[in-house]
Amino acid sequence: MSDQITPTYGSRYMTEPVPRNKIPENGMDPKAAYHLIHDELSTQGNPTMNLSSFVTTVMDEECDRLISENIGVNYIDTEVYRANLEIQNRCVAMLNDLYHAPDPDKCWGIETIGSSEALMLSLLTHKRVWREKREAEGKPFDKPNIVMGNDVHLAWNKGSIYFDIEQKLIPLKPDRYTITPEEVLELVDENTIMVVGVLGTSYTFEYDPIEEINDALVKLKNDKGLDIPLHVDGASGAFIAPFLNPELKWDFQLEQVRSINISGHKYGLVYPGIGWALWRDEADVPASLVTETNVLGFPERSFSLNFSRGGAMILAQYYNLIRLGRTGYTEIQNAMRENARYLAKGVEALGRFDLINDGTFTPCCCCKLKDESKWNGADLVAALAQHGWIIPAFTLPPDADSVTAMRMTIKETFSRDMADKLINDIRMAIEKLDATHTKPHHEVQDRGHHH
């Protein structure tokens, strides 16, 4: 029977090895190509049950259609796609307003490929500002450093290595998983290009005391004339705090906060990968970092690590901002946090865990086992994986590496019923492990980064 009349699952493509190492000589029916890939993907983890990731997995059908209609738009071609540029500028303006930029006419920002590019661009601007200032004063500029906790996202470590910046890392403590102003002041000096405060760490989803760090840096500036900018890594928390805890001061309300990075594809509720880099003042982006090209047939000024980039996710972010508004974001973020709190209470009630994050500020349940002599966190998450749950177990960074944490990040698709199911699955896994283990069988990961 010919492939034209044979159903896809009865065709020869289903009985031949899928092309792996070489482009095949001949093509195949589009339905067969689709099903070969689609069905292979069905063997991997279920995004709805992936509590290790912060990344958005669902959007409105209307937004899906908007993305599909614009999937071929190359944002960088701004002369052609003027509306895309205008919408990007609207998003930047809305975000700067959300984060209390003091002067709407002076603040600046740009869309990025996730928060990783955003924080690296911020890193570059602070290094260049510091260098040009030192150069003008006739001072050495060959030893820049950055002060941050050793729990920062891996992208900060990458950026520091790539851009030749010394990392002055503040270790965590076994009973404290954020940095303090006192620790910051011990490490900063005239070569410090910036201090990083994290609004929602990758390990425990807690907030660094950013207002207190800012106040310490302001005092340092007033007392010793050392003006060190503060950057806020808001990848996870910048779309949560303004809606759920507007009383918190962490953004451009604070004097030393000069830049912020945000992940639109986390709690901005957009698919991967969209991020935002914002600066308090456009003067914080040195002209020496902005390049110009006419390769597209018109003058194009650019400040980015990437050149070509899809424009569809910019539209998706704008869609959410106008579709949800402040009320919609507040309702969604609150529902996620309430489910995280419910989960945390259920986990604590099992009597086998100490809570690290109980959902007080963020939609997260993070905990550690009270006793790991017979089985550990890695054994538990392996048992839960048999039920489809994807939960990370990891040791915290030095000097808190004696602590093994399990982090459950709650997203839109995690309902109250799913929380009940997870609590019950944890209970059954504990009973099974108690009956079968006399010592741990699995090793715990030594890094908690979810990338």
Secondary structure as GFF3:
##gff-version 3
##sequence-region A 1 451
A	DSSP	three_ten_helix	8	10	.	.	.	ID=ss1
A	DSSP	three_ten_helix	12	14	.	.	.	ID=ss2
A	DSSP	alpha_helix	30	41	.	.	.	ID=ss3
A	DSSP	three_ten_helix	47	49	.	.	.	ID=ss4
A	DSSP	alpha_helix	61	69	.	.	.	ID=ss5
A	DSSP	alpha_helix	82	98	.	.	.	ID=ss6
A	DSSP	beta_strand	108	112	.	.	.	ID=ss7
A	DSSP	alpha_helix	114	136	.	.	.	ID=ss8
A	DSSP	beta_strand	145	149	.	.	.	ID=ss9
A	DSSP	alpha_helix	154	162	.	.	.	ID=ss10
A	DSSP	beta_strand	166	170	.	.	.	ID=ss11
A	DSSP	alpha_helix	181	187	.	.	.	ID=ss12
A	DSSP	beta_strand	192	198	.	.	.	ID=ss13
A	DSSP	alpha_helix	210	224	.	.	.	ID=ss14
A	DSSP	beta_strand	230	233	.	.	.	ID=ss15
A	DSSP	alpha_helix	241	244	.	.	.	ID=ss16
A	DSSP	beta_strand	257	263	.	.	.	ID=ss17
A	DSSP	beta_strand	275	279	.	.	.	ID=ss18
A	DSSP	three_ten_helix	282	284	.	.	.	ID=ss19
A	DSSP	three_ten_helix	287	289	.	.	.	ID=ss20
A	DSSP	beta_strand	291	293	.	.	.	ID=ss21
A	DSSP	beta_strand	300	302	.	.	.	ID=ss22
A	DSSP	alpha_helix	312	349	.	.	.	ID=ss23
A	DSSP	beta_strand	353	357	.	.	.	ID=ss24
A	DSSP	beta_strand	364	369	.	.	.	ID=ss25
A	DSSP	alpha_helix	377	385	.	.	.	ID=ss26
A	DSSP	beta_strand	393	395	.	.	.	ID=ss27
A	DSSP	beta_strand	404	409	.	.	.	ID=ss28
A	DSSP	alpha_helix	416	436	.	.	.	ID=ss29
###
